[in-house]
Amino acid sequence: MSKLTLISLTFILCTLFSQVLCDDYKIKSVDDWDSSDISTLEDLGLLYLYHKPANCQSLQISDTKIVTLVQGLKAGQNAITNTEQLTVNNLDGSLHKKIDSTPNYYYILGKTNVEGEFVTFNVNSNDKIEMNFYNEDLEITRNIENEVLPDSGNFDGFYEISSSVGNDLLYLVVNAYNNVSQKENYLVYVLDLSDTSTYTLKYTDEYTDYVVDYYYALSVQAYSDDTANIHFWANNDNGEQTFVQLQYDSKGKLKSGYPKELDDPIDLDTDEFWKPITQLHSDEKTATFLLSDTDNLLIYTFEKNGDKVCSKTIDISDYNNMSNFYGIHGDQGWLYLQDDDDQQGNFFNFDPENCSLDLDDTIKTDIYSGVAGSFVIKEKIRILEIGNEVDTNNQNYVNYQIHTIGSYNDDDDNGDNGVILGFQVIIAIIGLVVFI
């Protein structure tokens, strides 16, 4: 058999294997989304959600559960109180568990290396970082409850935080106050979660050459081999606005040649942003984050090696820049923005591979001041949206909607296709053996 024939057969075989093993996500045009109102399914006990929430976030933690942090007002016996509510919902939208807490301005949710477990980080009243590990029943795990991370060097006040977990290492990026310089700098904590009964703090790195002048202008993405990419905006020694990249190796150590200052993709004209949460594509190498300035939305996509894939700045002056949610499935994305005047929800599709967004292709929801997060269930991609009615004064309960926006591995024909492709692979293997 010729070398060319062998190469051709090998290519065909690899192609067939890739068809069997690939993850196929399909997000439909927003006009084709199916929506269901499930508002009466469960009652959070809140009068309504805040119009401009600071911490709201949603995260799928297992094949059956999604966790959401919401902020709202709750009626007590003698007064109406501000409340943060941590809720775990089943993937039909019904409430599984919930707990209330005193509002914290800086609060994030993060995954761990255990399915069904998640971690929360918040800045307490003493400006210290508290950490809690929970399972899907909102029970404390690893015996870590309200544990305070240790201070580092001359830093003792903490503000914005962002985290991402790889295989066993969790990276936490923090904006912290330096008592000596009386300025704010970035810190990076590296936590080892390999012992699932506890955690270990491996390293703390201080980046005192960069002064933080912006709130939530940071992102972090860890990978399955425990490496990580971190991006942030700060002022360098010359007082110039700078876009900085850090790269960490699989041991949690900063790679040689970093920090690295990159071409700045956006001219920031405000000092506070809605926190950008980096989303990993299905290839587990490409990642995207969104950052909203006063009138602009930055879509920024990069490779695992740090190279930029694309970046684009889009005018969103008709929308509230301080509240957006987004998700990526495969290499397709959805975006949730609120109208600037009344905070009504709007959904869009965007392409993270070329950083494009068509603001003319949209649907409005019947929910205001909402929170949105996506999840995958039974080969369908869905979004859980929680929020208010237009008139909160006459609102009886917080509103829920579930939007079915696409499919995973072609939900209509996935089983048959798997059998057919599997048979094709077997035939190809037999054919290759015969030729050899």
ZAVEXKE-745788 format. One record per atom (N, C-alpha, C): residue in three letters; x, y, z. Coordinates in steps of 0.2 Angstrom, whole numbers, plus 2048, in hexadecimal, padded with zeros to 3 digits. Example, Ala and Ser with C-alpha at 12.3 -4.5 7.8 and 13.67 -1.06 7.14 Angstrom:
BEGIN
ala8427E4827/ala83E7EA827/ala8427F0827/ser8407F5823/ser8447FB824/ser840800827/
// end
This chain:
BEGIN
met8047FA800/met800800800/met804806800/ser80380B7FC/ser8078117FC/ser806816802/lys80B81A803/lys80B81E809/lys805823808/leu804825802/leu7FE82A801/leu7F8827803/thr7F7820802/thr7F081D803/thr7F081C80B/leu7F581A80E/leu7F581A815/leu7F3820819/ile7F6826816/ile7F582C819/ile7EE82E819/ser7EB82D813/ser7E482E811/ser7DF82A816/leu7E1824817/leu7DC82081B/leu7DD822822/thr7E3824824/thr7E482682B/thr7E082D82C/phe7E0831827/phe7DC837828/phe7D5836828/ile7D2832824/ile7CB830824/ile7C982D82B/leu7CD82982E/leu7CC826834/leu7CC82B83A/cys7D182F83A/cys7D183483F/cys7CB83983F/thr7C983A838/thr7C383F837/thr7BD83C83A/leu7BC835839/leu7B683183C/leu7B6831843/phe7BC830846/phe7BC83084E/phe7BB837850/ser7BD83C84D/ser7BB84384F/ser7B484484F/gln7B184284A/gln7A984384A/gln7A683F84F/val7A8839851/val7A5836857/val7A683985D/leu7AC83C85E/leu7AE83F865/leu7AD846866/cys7AB84A861/cys7AB851861/cys7A4853865/asp7A5859868/asp79F85C86C/asp79C860867/asp79585F865/asp792863860/asp78D868864/tyr78E86E865/tyr789872868/tyr786877862/lys780878863/lys77C87C85E/lys778881861/ile779887861/ile77588C864/ile77188F85E/lys76A88F85F/lys76689185A/lys765899859/ser76389C854/ser7618A3853/ser75D8A5859/val75E8AB85C/val7598AC862/val7528AC860/asp7508AD85A/asp7498AD858/asp7468A6859/asp74A8A1859/asp74889A859/asp749897860/trp74A89B865/trp74B89986C/trp74489786E/asp743892873/asp73D891876/asp73D89387D/ser738896880/ser738899886/ser73289788A/ser733895891/ser72E893895/ser72E89789C/asp72889989E/asp72889D8A4/asp7278988AA/ile72B8988AE/ile72A8938B4/ile72A8978BB/ser72889D8BA/ser7288A18C0/ser72589F8C6/thr71F89B8C6/thr71C8988CC/thr71F8918CE/leu72488F8CB/leu7278898CD/leu72A8898D4/glu72D88E8D5/glu73088F8DC/glu7308968DD/asp7308988E4/asp73089F8E6/asp7368A08EA/leu73B8A58E8/leu7418A68EC/leu73F8AA8F2/gly7398AD8F3/gly7388B08F9/gly73A8B78F9/leu73C8BA8F3/leu73F8C18F2/leu7398C58EF/leu7398CB8F1/leu7348D08EE/leu7368D18E7/tyr73D8D38E6/tyr73F8D48DF/tyr7478D48DF/leu74A8D38D9/leu7518D38D9/leu7548DB8D8/tyr75A8DC8DA/tyr75D8E38D9/tyr75D8E48D2/his75C8EB8D0/his75C8ED8CA/his7648ED8C7/lys7688EE8CB/lys76F8EE8C9/lys7738E98CE/pro7738E38CD/pro7768DE8D1/pro77E8DF8D0/ala7818DE8D6/ala7898DE8D6/ala78C8D78D5/asn7888D28D7/asn78C8CB8D8/asn7888C68D4/cys7838C78D1/cys77F8C18CF/cys7838BD8CA/gln7828B78CA/gln7858B28C6/gln7828AB8C6/ser7838A78C1/ser7808A18C0/ser78589C8BD/leu7848968C0/leu78A8918BE/leu78788A8BF/gln7878868B9/gln78587F8B9/gln78B87B8BD/ile7898778C2/ile78E8738C6/ile78D86C8C6/ser7888698C2/ser7888628C1/ser7838618BB/asp78285B8BA/asp77D8598B4/asp77685A8B6/thr77585C8BD/thr76E85D8BF/thr76C8638C3/lys7728678C4/lys77186D8C8/lys7748738C5/ile7718798C7/ile7748808C5/ile7748848CB/val7798888CD/val77988C8D3/val7798938D0/thr7758978D4/thr77589E8D2/thr7758A38D8/leu7788A88D8/leu7788AD8DD/leu7748B38DB/val76F8B58DE/val76B8BB8DD/val76B8C08E3/gln7698C68E1/gln7698CB8E6/gln7628CE8E6/gly75F8CF8EC/gly7588D28EB/gly7568D58F2/leu74F8D78F3/leu74C8D98F9/leu7488D48FB/lys7488D3902/lys7448CE905/lys7408D190B/ala7398CF90B/ala7358D2911/ala7368CE917/gly7388D191C/gly7388CE923/gly7328D0927/gln7328CE92D/gln72D8D0932/gln72C8D7933/asn7328DB934/asn7328E2935/asn7348E6930/ala7388E492B/ala73B8E8926/ala73D8E4920/ile73E8E891B/ile7418E5914/ile7488E5914/thr74C8DF913/thr7538DF914/thr7568DD90D/asn75C8DF90C/asn7608DD906/asn7638D6907/thr7628D2902/thr7648CB903/thr7688C88FD/glu76D8C58FE/glu7708C18F9/glu76E8B98FA/gln76C8B68F4/gln7698B08F5/gln76D8AB8F0/leu76F8A68F3/leu7738A08F0/leu76E89B8EF/thr76C8998E8/thr7678948E7/thr76A88F8E2/val7688898E4/val7698838DF/val7638818DC/asn7638818D5/asn75D87F8D2/asn75E8798CE/asn7598748CE/asn75986F8C9/asn7588728C2/leu75A86E8BD/leu75B8708B6/leu7548718B3/asp74E86F8B6/asp7488718B4/asp7468788B7/gly74A87B8BA/gly7498828BD/gly7468828C4/ser74487C8C7/ser74187B8CE/ser74787C8D3/leu74587F8D8/leu74A8818DE/leu74C87A8E2/his7528798E2/his7558748E6/his7568768ED/lys75A87B8EE/lys75C87D8F5/lys75E8858F4/lys75D8898FA/lys75F8908FA/lys761892901/ile766896901/ile768899907/ile7698A1906/asp7678A590C/asp7688AC90B/asp76E8AE90F/ser7718B490D/ser7778B7910/ser7768BE910/thr77A8C2914/thr77B8C9914/thr77F8CB90D/pro77D8D090A/pro7808D2904/pro7878D3904/asn78B8D18FF/asn7928D28FF/asn7938D68F8/tyr7978DB8F8/tyr7988DE8F1/tyr79C8DA8ED/tyr7A18D68EF/tyr7A58D28EB/tyr7A48CB8ED/tyr7A18C78E8/tyr79F8C18E9/tyr79F8BD8E2/ile7A38B78E2/ile7A38B38DC/ile7A18AC8DE/leu79F8A88D9/leu79E8A18D9/leu7A389E8D4/gly7A68988D6/gly7AB8948D2/gly7AA88D8D2/lys7AC8898CD/lys7AC8828CD/lys7B28808D1/thr7B28798D3/thr7B78768D6/thr7B98708D2/asn7BD86C8D4/asn7BF8658D1/asn7BB8608D2/val7B58618D6/val7B085C8D8/val7A985E8D5/glu7A68598D1/glu7A085B8CE/glu79B85B8D3/gly7968608D3/gly7918628D7/gly7948668DD/glu79A8688DD/glu79D86C8E3/glu79E8738DF/phe79E8788E3/phe7A087F8E1/phe7A38838E7/val7A68888E5/val7AA88C8EB/val7A78938EA/thr7A68978EF/thr7A589E8EF/thr7AA8A28F2/phe7AC8A88F0/phe7B18AC8F3/phe7AD8B38F3/asn7AE8B68F9/asn7AB8BC8FA/asn7AF8C18FF/val7AF8C78FE/val7B28CC903/val7AE8CD908/asn7B08CC90F/asn7AC8CD914/asn7AC8D4917/ser7A98D691C/ser7A98DD91F/ser7AF8DF921/asn7B48DB922/asn7BB8DD924/asn7C08DD91E/asp7BD8DD918/asp7C18DD912/asp7C58D7911/lys7C38D2914/lys7C78CB913/lys7C38C790E/ile7C78C290B/ile7C48BD907/ile7C28B790A/glu7BB8B690A/glu7B88B090D/glu7B78AB908/met7B88A490A/met7B789F905/met7B289A908/asn7AD897904/asn7A9892906/asn7A988C901/phe7A9886902/phe7A88818FE/phe7A187E8FF/tyr79D87C8FA/tyr79687A8FA/tyr7958748F6/asn79186F8F8/asn78E86A8F3/asn78886D8F0/glu7848698EC/glu77E86B8E9/glu77886C8ED/asp7798698F4/asp77486A8F9/asp7758708FD/leu77A8748FB/leu77C87A8FF/leu77F878906/glu782872906/glu78586F90C/glu78D87190C/ile790873911/ile797875911/ile79B86E910/thr7A086F90B/thr7A586A90A/thr7AC86C90B/arg7B086790C/arg7B786890D/arg7B886B914/asn7B386C918/asn7B386F91F/asn7B587691E/ile7B4879918/ile7B6880917/ile7B0885917/glu7AF88891D/glu7A988D91D/glu7AC893920/asn7AA89991C/asn7AC8A091E/asn7B48A0920/glu7B889C91C/glu7BF89C91E/glu7C28A291A/val7C68A691E/val7CA8AC91B/val7D08AA918/leu7D18AC912/leu7D88AB90E/leu7DD8B0912/pro7E38AD913/pro7E88B1916/pro7EA8B8912/asp7EC8BD916/asp7EE8C3912/asp7F58C190F/ser7F78C690B/ser7FE8C5907/ser8028CB908/gly8088CB90B/gly80C8D090B/gly8098D690F/asn8098DC90B/asn8068E290D/asn7FF8E390B/phe7FC8DE909/phe7F58DF906/phe7F08DC90C/asp7EB8E190D/asp7E68DF912/asp7DF8E0911/gly7DE8E390B/gly7D78E5909/gly7D68E2902/phe7D08DF901/phe7CF8DB8FB/phe7C88DD8F8/tyr7C88DD8F1/tyr7C28E08EE/tyr7C08DB8E8/glu7C18DC8E2/glu7BE8D88DD/glu7C28D18DC/ile7BE8CC8DB/ile7C18C58DB/ile7BF8C18D5/ser7C38BD8D2/ser7C18B98CD/ser7C48B28CD/ser7C18AC8CB/ser7C48A68CC/ser7C38A18C6/ser7C789C8C6/ser7C68978C1/ser7CA8918C3/val7C788B8C2/val7CA8858C4/val7CD8818BE/gly7D287E8BE/gly7D58798B9/gly7D38728BB/asn7D886E8BC/asn7D78678BE/asn7D78678C5/asp7DC8698C9/asp7DD8698D0/asp7DE8708D3/leu7E18748CE/leu7E387B8D1/leu7DD8808CF/leu7DC8848D4/leu7D788A8D3/leu7DB8908D4/tyr7DA8958CF/tyr7DE89B8CF/tyr7D88A18D1/leu7DB8A58D6/leu7D68AA8D8/leu7DA8B18D7/val7D78B58D3/val7DA8BC8D2/val7D68C18D6/val7DA8C58DA/val7D78CA8DF/val7DA8D18DE/asn7D68D68DE/asn7D88DD8DF/asn7D98DE8E6/ala7DF8E08E8/ala7E08E18EF/ala7E48E88F1/tyr7E38EA8F7/tyr7E58F18F9/tyr7EC8F08FD/asn7F18F48FA/asn7F88F38FD/asn7F98F9902/asn7FA8F7908/asn7FB8FC90E/asn80190090D/val8068FE90A/val80C902909/val80C907904/ser80A9058FE/ser8099098F8/ser80390D8F8/gln7FE90B8FC/gln7F790D8FD/gln7F490D8F6/lys7F59088F2/lys7F29078EB/lys7F09008EB/glu7EC8FF8E6/glu7E98F88E5/glu7ED8F48DF/asn7EE8EE8E1/asn7F28EA8DC/asn7EE8E38DB/tyr7F08DF8D6/tyr7ED8D88D6/tyr7F28D38D9/leu7EE8CE8DC/leu7F18C88DF/leu7EE8C28DC/val7F28BD8DB/val7F08B78D9/val7F18B18DE/tyr7EB8AE8E0/tyr7EC8A88E5/tyr7EB8A28E1/val7EF89D8E2/val7EF8978DF/val7ED8918E4/leu7E788E8E4/leu7E588A8E9/leu7E58838E6/asp7E787E8EA/asp7E88778E8/asp7E28738EB/leu7DD8718E6/leu7D786D8E8/leu7D78668E8/ser7DD8638E7/ser7DE85C8E5/ser7DC8578EB/asp7DD8598F1/asp7DA8568F7/asp7D38598F8/thr7CE8548F6/thr7C78578F6/thr7C48578FD/ser7C8856902/ser7C5857909/ser7C785E90B/thr7CB862908/thr7CE86890A/thr7D186C904/tyr7D5871905/tyr7D9874900/tyr7DF877902/thr7E48788FE/thr7EB87B900/thr7EC8818FC/leu7EE8868FF/leu7F188C8FC/leu7F888B8FA/lys7F988B8F3/lys8008898F1/lys8048908F0/tyr8018958ED/tyr80589B8EB/tyr8018A18EC/thr8048A78ED/thr8018AD8ED/thr8068B28E9/asp8048B48E4/asp8088B98E0/asp8058C08E0/glu80A8C58E1/glu8088CC8E1/glu80B8CF8DB/tyr8068D48D8/tyr8088D78D2/tyr8088DF8D3/thr80D8E18D7/thr80E8E88D9/thr8108ED8D4/asp8128EB8CE/asp8148EF8C9/asp80E8F28C5/tyr8088F08C7/tyr8028F28C3/tyr7FD8F48C9/val7FB8FA8C7/val7F68FD8CC/val7EF8FD8C9/val7EA8FA8CD/val7E38F98CB/val7DF9008CB/asp7DD9028C6/asp7D89088C5/asp7D19068C3/tyr7D08FF8C2/tyr7CA8FD8BF/tyr7C78F88C4/tyr7C08F78C4/tyr7BD8F28C8/tyr7BA8EC8C3/tyr7BC8E68C5/tyr7BA8E08C1/tyr7BD8E08BA/ala7C38E48B8/ala7C68E38B2/ala7CB8DE8B2/leu7C98D88B3/leu7CD8D28B4/leu7CA8CC8B2/ser7CE8C78B0/ser7CB8C08AE/ser7D08BB8AF/val7CE8B48B0/val7D28AF8B1/val7CF8A98AE/gln7D38A58AB/gln7D189E8A8/gln7D68998A9/ala7D48948AD/ala7D988E8AE/ala7D78888AA/tyr7DB8848A9/tyr7DA87E8A4/tyr7DB8788A7/ser7D98728A3/ser7D986C8A6/ser7E08698A8/asp7E586C8A6/asp7EC86A8A8/asp7EF86F8AE/asp7EA8738B0/asp7EC8778B6/asp7F087D8B4/thr7F187F8AE/thr7F48858AC/thr7EE88A8AC/ala7F08918AB/ala7EB8968AB/ala7EE89C8A8/asn7E98A08A5/asn7EA8A68A2/asn7E68AB8A6/ile7E98B18A8/ile7E68B68AB/ile7E78BD8A8/his7E28C18A7/his7E28C78A4/his7DF8CD8A9/phe7E28D38A9/phe7E08D88AD/phe7E28DF8AA/trp7DE8E48AB/trp7E08EB8A9/trp7E28EE8B0/ala7E88F28AF/ala7EA8F68B4/ala7EF8FC8B1/asn7F19008B6/asn7F69058B4/asn7FD9038B5/asn8029038B0/asn8099018B1/asn80D9078B5/asp8139068B5/asp81890A8B9/asp8179118B6/asn8169128AF/asn8159188AC/asn80E91B8AC/gly80A9188B0/gly80391B8B1/gly7FF91A8AB/glu8019158A6/glu7FD9148A0/glu7F890E8A1/gln7F290E89F/gln7ED90989F/gln7F090389B/thr7F18FD89E/thr7F48F789B/thr7F08F189C/phe7F08ED896/phe7ED8E7896/phe7F28E1897/val7F18DE89D/val7F78D989F/val7F58D289F/gln7F98CE89D/gln7F88C689D/gln7FD8C38A1/leu7FA8BE8A5/leu7FE8B98A9/leu7FD8B28A7/gln8028AE8A7/gln8028A78A5/gln8058A38AB/tyr80189E8AD/tyr80389A8B2/tyr8048928B0/asp80988F8B2/asp80A8888B0/asp8068838B4/ser80787D8B3/ser8038788B6/ser8048778BD/lys80A87A8C0/lys80B8798C7/lys80987F8CB/gly8068848C7/gly80388A8CA/gly8088908CB/lys80E88F8C7/lys8138948C7/lys8138998C1/leu81489F8C2/leu8148A48BC/leu81A8A28B7/lys8188A28B1/lys81D8A08AC/lys8228A68AA/ser8278A48A8/ser82D8A98A6/ser82A8AE8A1/gly82C8B48A1/gly82A8B989C/gly8238BC89E/tyr8208BB8A3/tyr81A8BE8A6/tyr81B8C28AC/pro8178C78AD/pro8128CA8AA/pro8148CD8A3/lys80F8CC89E/lys8108CF897/lys80B8D4896/glu80D8DA893/glu8088DF892/glu8068DE88A/leu8008DE889/leu7FD8DD882/leu7FA8E387F/asp7F98E3879/asp7F58E8876/asp7EE8E9879/asp7ED8EF87B/asp7E68F087F/asp7E08F087A/pro7DC8EB87B/pro7D68EB876/pro7D08F0877/ile7D18F487D/ile7CB8F887E/ile7CE8FE882/asp7CB904880/asp7CD90A884/asp7C890B88A/leu7CA90A890/leu7C590A895/leu7C3911897/asp7BD913897/asp7BB91A899/asp7B791A8A0/thr7B79148A3/thr7B39148AA/thr7B79108AE/asp7B69108B5/asp7BA90C8B9/asp7B79068BC/glu7B19048BA/glu7AD8FF8BD/glu7AA8FB8B8/phe7AA8F48B8/phe7A88F08B3/phe7A48EA8B6/trp79F8E78B1/trp79C8E18B3/trp7A18DB8B3/lys7A28D78B8/lys7A88D38B8/lys7A88CE8B2/pro7AE8CE8AF/pro7AE8C98A9/pro7B08C28AB/ile7AC8BD8AA/ile7AD8B68AB/ile7AF8B28A5/thr7B58B08A5/thr7B88AD89F/thr7B58A689E/gln7B38A5898/gln7AF89F896/gln7B489B891/leu7B4894893/leu7B989088F/leu7B588D889/his7B788C883/his7B488987D/his7B588187E/ser7B187E87A/ser7B187687B/ser7B8873879/asp7BC877875/asp7C3874874/asp7C787487A/glu7C587787F/glu7C8878886/glu7CF87B885/lys7D087F880/lys7D688387E/lys7D588A87D/thr7CF88C87A/thr7CD893878/thr7C889587E/ala7C989C87F/ala7C589F884/ala7C38A6882/thr7BD8A8885/thr7BB8AF884/thr7B88B288A/phe7B98B988B/phe7B68BD890/phe7B38C388D/leu7AE8C6890/leu7AB8CC88E/leu7AC8D1893/leu7AD8D7891/leu7AE8DD896/leu7AA8E3894/ser7A68E5898/ser7A28EB896/ser7A48F1899/asp7A58F6895/asp7A78FD897/asp7A1901897/thr7A1908898/thr79B90C898/thr79790B892/asp79990B88C/asp79590B886/asp798905881/asn79D901883/asn79F8FC87F/asn7A08F5882/leu79F8F087E/leu7A08E9880/leu7A68E687D/leu7AB8E4880/leu7B18E187D/leu7B08D987D/ile7B18D6878/ile7B18CF877/ile7B88CD876/tyr7BB8C987A/tyr7C28C7879/tyr7C38C087A/thr7C68BD874/thr7C78B5874/thr7CF8B4873/phe7D18AF877/phe7D88AE877/phe7D98A6877/glu7DF8A4875/glu7E189D875/glu7E589B87C/lys7E589587D/lys7E9893883/lys7F0895884/asn7F389687E/asn7FA89987E/asn7FA8A087F/gly7F58A3880/gly7F48AB881/gly7F38AF87B/asp7F48AC875/asp7F38B086F/asp7EC8B286E/lys7EB8B886C/lys7E48BB86B/lys7E18B8864/val7DB8B5865/val7D78B385F/val7D48B985C/cys7D08BD860/cys7CD8C285D/cys7CB8C7863/ser7C98CD862/ser7C68D2866/ser7C38D7863/lys7BD8D9865/lys7B98DE862/lys7B58E2867/thr7B48E8866/thr7B18ED86B/thr7AA8EF867/ile7A58EE86B/ile79E8EF868/ile79A8F486C/asp7978F9869/asp7938FE86C/asp78D8FB86F/ile78C8FB876/ile7868F9879/ile7838FF87D/ser78390587B/ser78190B87E/ser77990A880/asp77690687C/asp76E90687E/asp76D901884/tyr7728FE886/tyr7718F888B/tyr7758FA892/asn7738F7897/asn7768F889E/asn77D8F489E/asn7828F889E/asn7898F589E/asn78B8F28A4/met7878F38AA/met7898F08B0/met7858E98B2/ser7838E68AD/ser77F8E08AE/ser77F8DC8A7/asn7838D78A6/asn7828D28A1/asn7848CB8A3/phe7818C789F/phe7838C08A0/phe7848BC89A/tyr7888B7899/tyr78A8B4893/tyr78C8AD894/gly78C8A988F/gly78E8A288F/gly7918A0888/ile79589B888/ile798898882/ile797890882/his79488E87D/his79388787C/his796885875/gly79B880876/gly79F87F870/gly7A388586E/asp7A1888868/asp7A588E866/asp79F893864/gln79A893868/gln794898867/gln79289B86D/gly7908A186D/gly78F8A4873/gly7888A8874/trp7858A987A/trp77F8AD87B/trp7818B287F/leu77D8B887F/leu77E8BE883/leu7788C0885/tyr7788C388C/tyr7728C688F/tyr7738CD891/leu7708D288E/leu7718D9890/leu76A8DC892/gln76A8E1897/gln7648E4899/gln7648EB896/asp75D8ED894/asp75C8F4891/asp75F8F9896/asp7618FE894/asp764903899/asp75F90789D/asp75990789A/asp75490B89D/asp74F9078A2/asp74D9018A0/asp7498FE8A5/asp74C8F78A7/gln7528F58A5/gln7558EF8A6/gln7518E88A4/gln74D8E989E/gln74A8E389B/gln7508DF898/gly74F8D8898/gly7548D4896/gly7548D388E/asn75A8D288B/asn75B8D1884/asn7608CC883/phe75E8C787F/phe7638C287D/phe7668C3876/phe76C8C1875/phe76F8C186F/phe7748BB86E/asn7758B9868/asn77B8B4866/asn7818B8865/phe7878B5866/phe78D8B8864/phe7928B3862/asp7978B485E/asp79B8B085B/asp7A28B185F/pro7A48AD864/pro7AB8AE867/pro7B18AD863/glu7B08A985D/glu7B58A8859/glu7B88AE855/asn7B38B2853/asn7B58B8850/asn7B38BF853/cys7B18BE85A/cys7AF8C385E/cys7A98C885B/ser7A58C5858/ser79F8C9854/ser7998C8858/leu7958CD858/leu78E8CE85C/leu78A8D2857/asp7848CF856/asp77F8D3852/asp7798D5857/leu77A8DC859/leu7758DE85D/leu76E8DF85A/asp76D8DF854/asp7668DF851/asp7638D8851/asp7668D3852/asp7638CC853/asp7628CB85A/thr75C8CC85D/thr75B8CC864/thr7548CA866/ile7538C786C/ile74C8C786E/ile74C8CA875/lys7468CD877/lys7458D087D/lys7428CB882/thr7438CB888/thr73F8C688D/thr73A8CA890/asp7368C7894/asp7328CA899/asp7348CB8A0/ile73B8CA8A0/ile73E8CB8A7/ile7428D18A7/tyr7428D48AD/tyr7468DA8AE/tyr74B8D98B4/ser7518DD8B3/ser7568DC8B8/ser7588D58B9/gly7598D18B4/gly75A8CA8B5/gly7618C78B5/val7618C18B7/val7678BD8B7/val7668B78B3/ala76B8B68AF/ala76B8B08AA/ala7718AC8AA/gly7708A58AA/gly7758A08AA/gly77389A8A6/ser7788978A2/ser77689289D/ser77888B8A0/phe77588689E/phe77787F8A0/phe77587A89A/val77887489B/val77686F896/val77386989A/ile76D867897/ile76986189A/ile76685D894/lys767857894/lys764852890/lys765855888/glu76B857887/glu76D859880/glu76A85F87E/lys768863882/lys76586A881/lys76986F885/ile76A875881/ile76D87B885/ile76787F887/arg76788188D/arg762885890/arg76588B894/ile761890895/ile763896899/ile75D89789E/leu75F8978A5/leu75B8998AA/leu75B8A18AB/glu7568A48AA/glu7558AB8AB/glu7518AD8B2/ile7548B18B6/ile7508B38BC/ile7508BA8BD/gly74A8BD8BE/gly74A8C48BF/gly7438C78C1/asn7418CD8BF/asn73B8D08C1/asn7368D18BC/glu7308D38BE/glu72B8D68B9/glu72D8DD8B8/val72A8E08B3/val72B8E78B2/val7298EC8B8/asp7248EA8BB/asp7228EE8C1/asp7238EA8C7/thr7288EC8CB/thr72A8E88D1/thr7268E98D7/asn7228EF8D6/asn71E8F18DC/asn7188EC8DC/asn7168E98D7/asn7108E58D7/asn7128DD8D5/gln7188DC8D6/gln71B8D58D5/gln71A8D08DB/asn7178CB8D9/asn7168C68DE/asn71B8C18DF/tyr7208C08DB/tyr7258BB8DC/tyr72B8BD8D6/val7318BB8D8/val7368BB8D3/val7358B78CD/asn7368B98C7/asn7348B58C1/asn73A8B18BE/tyr7388AB8BC/tyr73C8A68B9/tyr73A8A58B1/gln73F8A48AD/gln73E8A28A6/gln74489D8A5/ile7428988A1/ile74789389E/ile747894896/his74C895893/his74D89688C/his751890889/thr74E88C885/thr752887881/thr75588A87B/ile75B88A87B/ile75F88E875/ile76288A870/gly763884872/gly76787F86D/gly76787886F/ser76C87586C/ser76D86E86D/ser77486C86E/tyr775866871/tyr77C864872/tyr77D85D86F/asn78185C86A/asn782856867/asn77C854863/asp778859860/asp77285885C/asp76D85385F/asp769856864/asp765852868/asp76084E864/asp75E85085E/asp75984C85A/asp75C845858/asp763845856/asp76583F852/asp76C83D855/asn76D83F85B/asn77483D85E/asn77583685F/gly770832861/gly77182B862/gly77282785C/asp76E829857/asp76F825850/asp77582784D/asn77782D84D/asn77E83084A/asn78482C84D/gly78382B854/gly789828858/gly78A821855/val78481D854/val784816852/val78781684B/ile78581B846/ile78781B83F/ile78E81C83F/leu791821843/leu798823842/leu79C81E845/gly79981B84B/gly79D81584E/gly79E810849/phe79980E845/phe799809840/phe79E80B83B/gln79E811839/gln7A3813834/gln7AA813836/val7AB81483C/val7B281383F/val7B480C83F/ile7B0807841/ile7B2800841/ile7B37FE83A/ile7AF800835/ile7B17FE82E/ile7B780182B/ala7B980782D/ala7BF80B82B/ala7C580782E/ile7C4805835/ile7CA801838/ile7CB7FA834/ile7C67F7832/ile7C67F082F/ile7CA7F2828/gly7C77F7824/gly7CA7F981E/gly7D17FA81E/leu7D37FE824/leu7DA800824/leu7DF7FA825/val7DC7F5829/val7E07EF82B/val7E17EB824/val7DB7EA820/val7DC7E781A/val7E17EA815/phe7E17F0815/phe7E67F4810/phe7ED7F3812/ile7EE7F3819/ile7F57F281B/ile7F77EA81A/
// end
